[in-house]
Amino acid sequence: MPDIAQVFCLGAQDIALLETCPVIAGLASLVRAWVTEINLRQPPPIEQIHSDEIEPNSKQTKESVRKRGYWVGGMLLAGVAVGFGVAFMFLGAVQPQSSAIGRVWLLALLLGFSTPTVLEKVELRLLRSFDGPKK
């Protein structure tokens, strides 16, 4: 069976972009999401979720830990998707120079870092559209 890089005529730089851009954008998305959501100046608040599983003397419940895990996974997947988009945009277009790949990595970093902000704005706009026009 032929190698996929040979079938699509991918060079070493193209494969490097496909492997590294999603990682860079995913990590940048996670960092941005954590920085905007976590207040480092105060201890974590006691989270109250309407559930019967509230543990005594606990700052987090099992439900809040599960929801936070889904949230972190969603931010990571959004960043990885943006990274793949950046990598696919520049497949075959990158010159064989380290500065060209560095610029693509910087673009993946910046777009991954802005992903949580964009998703938040999209969510607000969708919520407004479901609420209907204001009377």
Buried (B, 14 or more C-beta within 10 A) or exposed (E): EEEEEEEEEBEEBBBBBBEBBBBBBBBBBBBBBEEEEEEEEEEEEEBEEEEEEBEEEEEBBEBBEEEEEEEBEBBBBBBBBBBBBBBEEBBEEBEEEEEBBEEBBEBBBBBBBBBBEEBEEEEEEEEEEEEEEEE
